[in-house]
Amino acid sequence: MSEKGEVDLTGAKQNTGVWLVKVPKYLSQQWAKATGRGEVGKLKICKNQGKAEVSFTLNEELATITDIGDKSSTVKAPRDHPFTMQSVGGQTLAVFTESSSGQSEEKSDSSSPDKIALEGVVVQRAECRPAVNENYMKLKKLQIEESSKPARLSQQLDKAVTTNYKPVANHTYNVEYEKKKKEEGKRARADKQQVLDMLFSAFEKHQYYNIKDLVDITKQPVIYLKEILRGIGIYNVKGTHKNTWELKPEYRHYQGEDKSD
């Protein structure tokens, strides 16, 4: 609703009273199908011992429902719908309608608001309930069965689906991992003296190394590297430098820092 639009209050001046009626969902759906067909039913209002009795009878042509559950099955909706009358309860309720301004495309302004009109004030509330009969129970059964169906169903495929996701024999990251693993496993063993030179050179810089760092430095297989390290080094299994290698005392040359870290 536009803030600049004016509201037609003719309905308020005429003191028009309207009813606010709650109807079942299937009934409103059947009414929507009757667009342009004329009447959708008949409303009957009478008095019984001073009390108003209201009922609605659905048009017979609209009583057949075919859009619930299986398309091949049909069900008859109940035609008789008695009203349960309710008080407004001290509330002030009104009914408004919104329509186009009615101007032609050449003269209309894109910023012009739609026409808002007050149709009337709610003077009576009611609930339209279907008469409980065999047709109504069958309709409710179909509605419950349809609502309880799972949104996703398992289905056996006769042939492979090629339009959506297609499984692959192996993923890219798995291929890269296997390739890297094979390359590391195929590292050629260098001459033992050459490996010793690389190890002594490394231990001149630092006293402690873990096996991973030594593998990166020497580029040698782990098993072969450990064989050489057992001859010149000590593996620390506890203490501050746990799980690291250091040289045996006779191979250490730390220029007076033998006992330092």
PyMOL commands that set and color helices and strands:
alter all, ss='L'
color gray80, all
select helices_A, chain A and resi 10-13+25-33+60-62+134-147+172-185+192-205+211-218+222-232+249-251
alter helices_A, ss='H'
color red, helices_A
select strands_A, chain A and resi 7-8+17-22+41-48+51-58+64-65+75-76+80-86+94-99+115-128+233-236+244-247
alter strands_A, ss='S'
color yellow, strands_A
deselect
rebuild
show_as cartoon
